[in-house]
Amino acid sequence: MSVLVLAELDGSSVADASLRALSLARDLDEALAVALFPSGAELEGAGLPGPAVEQLAAYGVADVYAADVPGLAGYAPAAWARAMAGLAESGVAQGGPVTAVVAAATDRGSEVLAHLGAITGLPVAANCVSVSVGAAEPGRWELVRQRWAGSLLEDAELEASLAVLTVAADAVTARPAAAPAGTTVHVFRPEIPAEDLLVRAAESAERGGGMSLATARVVVGGGRGVGGPDGFAPLEELAGLLGGALGVSRVVTSQGWRPHRQQVGQTGTKISPELYLACGISGAIQHMAGCLSAKHIVAVNTDPDAPIIAHADYAVIGDLGQVIPALVEALRARG
């Protein structure tokens, strides 16, 4: 018996959200297998990025299945799901039959597993924070999962021959295995119908530039108070100096000032950085649903009564047009 996990790459490493998903998956079964969809260059001779393989070994992964699909150079949700369905059906090398398929509840993980549910006809349990095998009979799973953007937890029971689960990564701690596994990398070539390759990402995270918002340890956020598209230049510089990523509120993307991929919130990306510096953001409920997992929130706002102030660890009541340049100058001076 084994658990199959979709792991996403962040550069040459495994995305933090996927490491958290692996931690939950290991609670179901110690036999872990991972499906990866690397670029063609990374696949030459099964030469996956060294750091990624080392991380997966540290998290107890015995088998890594790297997909090699002609014509698939980027993200294609239906094709990824079709490949994972094939792996789940055929079983995996060391672990045997697959009992559960798990992914982080990122944009990609949620979309791929939704396609997998449609392909297999199985239910998908989303945003799980804990899962255990039901004691009563096989095919029953006891779940705790987030509902209403994480504002409440639901106890649920899933009945399925194969559990298909996404993990609310911001609520699960990444825990390496007690002992590293001897990891074997397999290149597999699934048969993918042409129609599954029709929808593909036109822009990859690397070509889009910048650090992944979901995994960044520092996020600098900008809202309506930035004033317009030109007002984000100082925030971008600040994010660069702090080694972080730029995030925005929904109103910013609605106005067309920044792309949706930078949106933080219920309908954007949920973040869990060490520091979230929110500039000119009022703190609507939908936005806070995406950033409350940040360890520290610092707000810069001219309105002392803005909702985000109540959630902030520290607040600067002032004009971000003065505060941010001063902070940038101070960081530059430190070298």
Backbone hydrogen bonds, N-H to C=O, Kabsch-Sander energy under -0.5 kcal/mol:
donor,donor_aa,acceptor,acceptor_aa,energy
2,S,97,P,-1.7
3,V,31,A,-2.2
4,L,100,A,-2.7
5,V,33,A,-2.6
6,L,102,V,-2.6
7,A,5,V,-0.6
7,A,35,A,-2.2
10,D,13,S,-3.4
13,S,10,D,-1.4
15,A,8,E,-3.1
18,S,15,A,-0.6
19,L,15,A,-1.7
20,R,16,D,-1.9
21,A,17,A,-1.9
22,L,18,S,-2.3
23,S,19,L,-1.5
24,L,20,R,-1.7
25,A,21,A,-2.5
26,R,22,L,-2.2
27,D,23,S,-0.6
27,D,24,L,-1.0
28,L,24,L,-0.6
28,L,25,A,-1.3
29,D,25,A,-1.6
32,L,30,E,-1.0
32,L,60,G,-0.7
33,A,3,V,-2.6
34,V,63,D,-2.6
35,A,5,V,-2.7
36,L,65,Y,-2.9
43,L,39,S,-0.9
43,L,40,G,-0.6
44,E,40,G,-0.6
44,E,41,A,-0.8
46,A,43,L,-2.7
47,G,44,E,-1.2
48,L,46,A,-2.2
52,A,12,S,-1.0
53,V,49,P,-1.8
54,E,50,G,-2.4
55,Q,51,P,-2.3
56,L,52,A,-2.4
57,A,53,V,-2.3
58,A,54,E,-2.1
59,Y,55,Q,-1.3
60,G,57,A,-1.7
61,V,56,L,-2.5
62,A,32,L,-2.0
62,A,60,G,-0.5
63,D,32,L,-1.2
64,V,184,T,-2.8
65,Y,34,V,-3.5
66,A,64,V,-0.7
66,A,186,H,-3.1
67,A,36,L,-2.6
67,A,65,Y,-0.6
68,D,188,F,-2.4
69,V,67,A,-0.5
72,L,69,V,-2.2
73,A,71,G,-0.9
79,A,196,D,-0.9
80,W,76,A,-2.7
81,A,77,P,-2.4
82,R,78,A,-2.4
83,A,79,A,-2.3
84,M,80,W,-2.2
85,A,81,A,-2.5
86,G,82,R,-1.9
87,L,83,A,-2.0
88,A,84,M,-2.7
89,E,85,A,-2.0
90,S,86,G,-2.2
91,G,87,L,-1.6
92,V,96,G,-1.7
96,G,92,V,-1.8
98,V,88,A,-0.7
99,T,2,S,-2.8
100,A,2,S,-0.9
101,V,163,A,-3.2
102,V,4,L,-2.7
103,A,165,L,-1.6
104,A,6,L,-0.5
105,A,167,V,-2.7
106,T,104,A,-1.7
110,S,106,T,-2.6
111,E,107,D,-1.7
112,V,108,R,-3.0
113,L,109,G,-2.0
114,A,110,S,-1.6
115,H,111,E,-2.0
116,L,112,V,-2.3
117,G,113,L,-2.4
118,A,114,A,-1.9
119,I,115,H,-2.5
120,T,116,L,-2.5
121,G,117,G,-1.9
122,L,117,G,-0.7
125,A,164,V,-2.6
126,A,124,V,-0.6
128,C,166,T,-3.1
129,V,144,V,-3.5
130,S,144,V,-1.6
132,S,142,E,-2.1
134,G,140,R,-3.0
140,R,137,E,-0.9
141,W,158,L,-2.6
142,E,132,S,-2.8
143,L,141,W,-0.5
143,L,156,A,-3.1
144,V,130,S,-2.2
145,R,154,E,-2.2
146,Q,127,N,-3.0
147,R,152,L,-2.5
151,S,147,R,-0.7
151,S,148,W,-1.6
152,L,147,R,-1.5
154,E,145,R,-2.9
156,A,143,L,-2.5
156,A,154,E,-0.5
158,L,141,W,-3.0
160,A,139,G,-2.1
160,A,158,L,-0.6
163,A,99,T,-2.1
164,V,123,P,-0.6
165,L,101,V,-2.8
165,L,163,A,-0.5
166,T,125,A,-2.2
167,V,103,A,-2.2
168,A,128,C,-2.3
169,A,167,V,-1.9
171,A,168,A,-2.4
172,V,169,A,-1.2
175,R,173,T,-0.5
177,A,58,A,-2.2
181,A,57,A,-2.5
183,T,181,A,-1.0
184,T,62,A,-2.7
186,H,64,V,-3.6
186,H,184,T,-0.5
188,F,66,A,-2.0
188,F,186,H,-0.6
192,I,190,P,-0.7
196,D,193,P,-1.4
197,L,194,A,-1.7
198,L,195,E,-1.0
200,R,198,L,-0.7
201,A,75,Y,-2.8
208,G,204,S,-2.3
209,G,205,A,-0.9
209,G,206,E,-0.5
216,A,212,S,-1.1
219,V,275,L,-2.4
220,V,245,A,-2.6
221,G,219,V,-0.6
221,G,277,L,-2.9
222,G,247,G,-1.9
223,G,279,C,-1.8
225,G,280,G,-2.3
226,V,223,G,-2.1
227,G,224,R,-1.8
231,G,228,G,-1.3
232,F,229,P,-1.4
233,A,230,D,-1.2
236,E,232,F,-2.6
237,E,233,A,-2.2
238,L,234,P,-2.4
239,A,235,L,-2.6
240,G,236,E,-2.1
241,L,237,E,-2.4
242,L,238,L,-1.8
243,G,240,G,-0.9
244,G,239,A,-3.5
245,A,218,V,-2.3
247,G,220,V,-2.6
248,V,262,Q,-2.4
249,S,222,G,-1.6
252,V,249,S,-0.6
253,T,249,S,-1.2
254,S,250,R,-2.6
255,Q,251,V,-1.9
256,G,253,T,-0.8
257,W,252,V,-2.2
258,R,252,V,-0.7
262,Q,259,P,-1.7
263,Q,260,H,-2.6
264,V,248,V,-2.9
265,G,269,T,-1.5
266,Q,286,Q,-2.3
268,G,265,G,-1.3
269,T,263,Q,-2.8
271,I,290,G,-3.4
274,E,217,R,-1.9
275,L,217,R,-1.6
276,Y,296,H,-2.6
277,L,219,V,-2.7
277,L,275,L,-0.5
278,A,276,Y,-0.8
278,A,298,V,-2.6
279,C,221,G,-2.7
279,C,277,L,-0.6
280,G,278,A,-0.5
280,G,300,V,-2.8
287,H,284,A,-0.5
288,M,284,A,-2.6
289,A,285,I,-2.0
290,G,287,H,-1.4
291,C,287,H,-0.6
291,C,288,M,-0.9
292,L,288,M,-1.6
293,S,271,I,-0.6
294,A,291,C,-2.0
295,K,273,P,-2.5
296,H,274,E,-0.6
298,V,276,Y,-2.8
299,A,314,Y,-2.3
300,V,278,A,-2.9
301,N,299,A,-0.5
301,N,316,V,-2.2
306,A,303,D,-1.6
308,I,282,S,-2.6
309,I,306,A,-1.8
310,A,306,A,-0.6
310,A,307,P,-1.0
311,H,307,P,-0.5
311,H,308,I,-0.9
312,A,308,I,-1.0
313,D,297,I,-2.5
314,Y,297,I,-1.6
316,V,299,A,-3.2
317,I,315,A,-0.6
318,G,301,N,-1.0
318,G,316,V,-1.1
320,L,318,G,-0.5
322,Q,319,D,-2.0
323,V,319,D,-2.6
324,I,320,L,-2.1
326,A,322,Q,-1.5
327,L,323,V,-2.1
328,V,324,I,-2.9
329,E,325,P,-2.5
330,A,326,A,-2.1
331,L,327,L,-2.2
332,R,328,V,-2.5
333,A,329,E,-2.2
334,R,330,A,-1.2
335,G,331,L,-0.5
335,G,332,R,-1.4
